[in-house]
């Protein structure tokens, strides 16, 4: 959990400010799924990894 918050603060939040919790959560989830790279996934985003898995399984 500590690693998550470290990444959250250093990689995503930066100096951005949001007026509502919902706006911040929406922006964070968009970043987390489509921008952040994961070393355990071959330095792909979660969306790229999921698309690759769908191609392999024939679920495109």
C-alpha positions as CSV (number, residue, x, y, z in Angstrom):
1,X,0.0,0.0,0.0
2,X,2.9,2.4,0.7
3,X,4.2,1.9,-2.8
4,X,0.8,2.9,-4.2
5,X,0.8,6.2,-2.3
6,X,4.4,6.9,-3.2
7,X,3.5,6.4,-6.9
8,X,0.3,8.4,-6.5
9,X,2.0,11.4,-5.0
10,X,5.2,11.4,-7.2
11,X,3.9,10.3,-10.6
12,X,0.3,11.5,-10.7
13,X,-0.6,14.3,-8.4
14,X,2.2,16.7,-9.0
15,X,0.9,20.2,-8.6
16,X,-2.6,19.5,-9.9
17,X,-5.7,20.6,-7.9
18,X,-9.2,19.3,-8.2
19,X,-12.5,20.9,-6.9
20,X,-14.2,17.6,-6.1
21,X,-13.2,14.2,-5.0
22,X,-15.0,12.6,-7.9
23,X,-13.1,14.8,-10.4
24,X,-9.8,13.7,-8.8
25,X,-10.7,10.1,-8.8
26,X,-11.9,10.1,-12.4
27,X,-8.6,11.8,-13.5
28,X,-6.6,9.3,-11.5
29,X,-8.3,6.2,-12.9
30,X,-7.9,7.5,-16.4
31,X,-4.1,8.0,-15.8
32,X,-3.7,4.7,-13.9
33,X,-5.3,2.7,-16.7
34,X,-4.1,4.4,-19.8
35,X,-0.8,6.2,-19.1
36,X,1.1,4.6,-16.2
37,X,3.6,1.9,-17.3
38,X,4.0,-1.3,-15.3
39,X,7.3,-3.1,-15.2
40,X,5.5,-6.4,-14.4
41,X,3.5,-6.0,-17.6
42,X,6.5,-5.5,-19.8
43,X,6.4,-1.7,-19.4
44,X,2.9,-1.5,-21.0
45,X,-0.2,0.3,-19.7
46,X,-3.0,-1.8,-18.2
47,X,-5.1,-1.0,-21.3
48,X,-2.3,-2.2,-23.6
49,X,-1.8,-5.4,-21.6
50,X,-5.6,-6.1,-21.6
51,X,-5.8,-5.5,-25.4
52,X,-2.9,-8.0,-25.9
53,X,-4.6,-10.6,-23.8
54,X,-7.9,-10.1,-25.7
55,X,-6.1,-10.6,-29.0
56,X,-4.5,-13.9,-27.8
57,X,-7.8,-15.2,-26.4
58,X,-9.8,-14.1,-29.5
59,X,-11.9,-11.6,-27.6
60,X,-11.2,-8.6,-29.8
